[in-house]
Amino acid sequence: MTDQSRPVMKPPEGTLELTSEQMALCLDPARNDRLMLRAERPASIKELDDALVKPKGTVGHHVKVLFEGGLIEVVGTRQV
């Protein structure tokens, strides 16, 4: 016998629900560092590489993966 009358718990308002794929992205320490910095305020790749003391290409790669995973959003771009 299954208990189908049990209420379904919904997460509190404002809670971010992650897919298993998004959670896997967050578990990478390099991506987690970038994700935490992005939570503070919008930042450019240059600002992130300065803060993390990592090459711009490495930072750009991880930011791209986080963006494609739906964990961050791009608020602007410019050609330099």
KEKE-3310 file (N, C-alpha, C; in steps of 0.2 Angstrom, whole numbers, plus 5000, padded with zeros to 4 digits):
npx = (5004:5003:5006:4997:4991:4999:5006:5013:5029:5034:5047:5054:5049:5059:5069:5082:5080:5090:5095:5101:5112:5116:5120:5131:5139:5141:5149:5162:5177:5183:5173:5164:5170:5170:5156:5152:5158:5151:5139:5140:5140:5138:5151:5165:5175:5188:5188:5185:5196:5206:5202:5203:5215:5219:5221:5214:5208:5205:5196:5186:5182:5176:5166:5158:5154:5146:5136:5130:5125:5115:5116:5122:5119:5122:5124:5128:5139:5155:5165:5183)
npy = (4994:5011:5027:5039:5050:5059:5075:5085:5093:5109:5119:5133:5150:5159:5150:5142:5129:5116:5106:5089:5090:5103:5104:5096:5104:5114:5108:5107:5114:5125:5131:5133:5143:5154:5155:5159:5172:5178:5179:5190:5202:5209:5205:5207:5196:5199:5205:5195:5186:5193:5193:5180:5176:5169:5163:5172:5164:5152:5156:5162:5150:5142:5151:5151:5138:5138:5147:5141:5130:5136:5143:5156:5172:5182:5199:5209:5212:5216:5220:5218)
npz = (5000:4996:5001:4995:5000:5006:5008:4995:4997:4994:4988:4998:4994:4983:4982:4974:4963:4957:4943:4942:4933:4934:4947:4947:4939:4949:4958:4954:4959:4953:4946:4956:4963:4954:4952:4965:4966:4956:4962:4970:4963:4946:4935:4924:4913:4914:4927:4935:4932:4938:4951:4955:4951:4940:4923:4909:4899:4905:4915:4907:4900:4911:4915:4903:4903:4915:4911:4900:4907:4913:4925:4927:4920:4906:4906:4898:4884:4875:4862:4862)
capx = (5000:5007:5003:4996:4988:5005:5007:5020:5032:5037:5053:5052:5049:5065:5074:5084:5081:5095:5095:5107:5118:5118:5123:5137:5143:5143:5154:5169:5179:5185:5167:5161:5173:5167:5149:5152:5160:5146:5133:5141:5138:5140:5158:5168:5180:5194:5188:5185:5203:5210:5200:5204:5222:5219:5221:5208:5205:5202:5190:5181:5179:5171:5160:5154:5150:5141:5131:5127:5121:5109:5118:5123:5117:5126:5120:5131:5145:5158:5171:5189)
capy = (5000:5017:5033:5044:5056:5063:5082:5087:5098:5114:5123:5140:5156:5162:5145:5140:5122:5114:5099:5086:5092:5110:5102:5093:5110:5118:5104:5108:5119:5131:5134:5136:5150:5159:5156:5163:5179:5181:5180:5196:5207:5207:5206:5205:5190:5202:5206:5188:5183:5197:5191:5173:5175:5163:5165:5174:5159:5147:5159:5162:5143:5140:5156:5149:5132:5140:5151:5136:5126:5140:5145:5163:5175:5187:5205:5213:5210:5221:5217:5222)
capz = (5000:4995:5004:4990:5003:5009:5004:4992:4999:4989:4991:5000:4989:4981:4983:4967:4962:4953:4940:4943:4929:4936:4953:4945:4937:4955:4962:4952:4964:4949:4944:4962:4965:4949:4954:4971:4965:4952:4966:4974:4958:4939:4934:4918:4913:4917:4934:4938:4932:4943:4958:4956:4949:4935:4916:4906:4895:4910:4918:4901:4899:4916:4914:4898:4905:4920:4907:4896:4912:4916:4932:4927:4914:4903:4906:4892:4880:4871:4859:4864)
cpx = (5004:5003:5002:4993:4993:5006:5013:5023:5035:5042:5050:5053:5056:5071:5075:5084:5085:5094:5101:5113:5120:5122:5130:5142:5146:5148:5161:5171:5181:5178:5163:5164:5170:5160:5148:5153:5155:5140:5134:5138:5141:5148:5160:5173:5186:5194:5188:5192:5207:5209:5203:5212:5223:5219:5214:5204:5202:5196:5184:5178:5174:5165:5155:5150:5145:5135:5127:5123:5115:5110:5120:5120:5121:5121:5123:5138:5148:5164:5177:5195)
cpy = (5006:5023:5039:5051:5061:5069:5082:5093:5103:5118:5130:5145:5158:5156:5143:5132:5120:5107:5096:5088:5099:5109:5100:5099:5114:5114:5105:5114:5126:5135:5137:5142:5155:5160:5160:5170:5182:5183:5187:5202:5205:5209:5203:5199:5193:5203:5200:5185:5187:5195:5184:5171:5169:5166:5167:5168:5154:5150:5160:5155:5141:5145:5153:5142:5133:5143:5145:5131:5130:5143:5153:5166:5181:5194:5210:5210:5216:5218:5222:5220)
cpz = (5000:4998:4999:4993:5006:5005:5001:4995:4994:4992:4993:4994:4989:4982:4975:4967:4956:4950:4943:4939:4931:4943:4952:4943:4944:4959:4960:4956:4960:4948:4950:4964:4960:4951:4960:4970:4961:4956:4970:4969:4951:4939:4927:4919:4916:4925:4938:4938:4937:4950:4960:4954:4945:4928:4913:4903:4900:4913:4913:4900:4904:4916:4909:4900:4910:4916:4903:4901:4915:4923:4933:4921:4912:4903:4901:4890:4877:4868:4861:4860)
residu = (MET:THR:ASP:GLN:SER:ARG:PRO:VAL:MET:LYS:PRO:PRO:GLU:GLY:THR:LEU:GLU:LEU:THR:SER:GLU:GLN:MET:ALA:LEU:CYS:LEU:ASP:PRO:ALA:ARG:ASN:ASP:ARG:LEU:MET:LEU:ARG:ALA:GLU:ARG:PRO:ALA:SER:ILE:LYS:GLU:LEU:ASP:ASP:ALA:LEU:VAL:LYS:PRO:LYS:GLY:THR:VAL:GLY:HIS:HIS:VAL:LYS:VAL:LEU:PHE:GLU:GLY:GLY:LEU:ILE:GLU:VAL:VAL:GLY:THR:ARG:GLN:VAL)
# end
